[in-house]
């Protein structure tokens, strides 16, 4: 029995290569395969655990640097999680709602994290390394 016979795909055909390939696609953002279900709260808990900032603080109004960075990293990770290539799992509005922010804040936060990690900013790369982003 080869690997394609072991897989059952969404279209119902045993051994469908395309569904098998889609199921094996690796999402570097959170380190899970696409078929594994992950809730937006799971990402929030993961960021909270790694950053040492509570979920209440991440979703709160604090502007402290540690809290702000955790919030930005959450927005970045949630935005990068894709159902299929180019199709995000959550809308900007849903991500913003999880941390009591507007969609524009989510766009800005994701951009800041991407820029800062590209510049190897220590405060961002430290949390990114612990989350497996870099």
Secondary structure, 3 states (H helix, E strand, C coil): CCHHHHCECCCCCECCHHHHHHHHCEECCCCEECCCCCCHHHHHHHHHHHHCCCHHHHCCCCCCHHHHHHHHHHHHHHHHCEEECCEECCCHHHHHHHCCCCHHHHHHHHHHHHHHHHCCCHHHHHHHHHHCCC
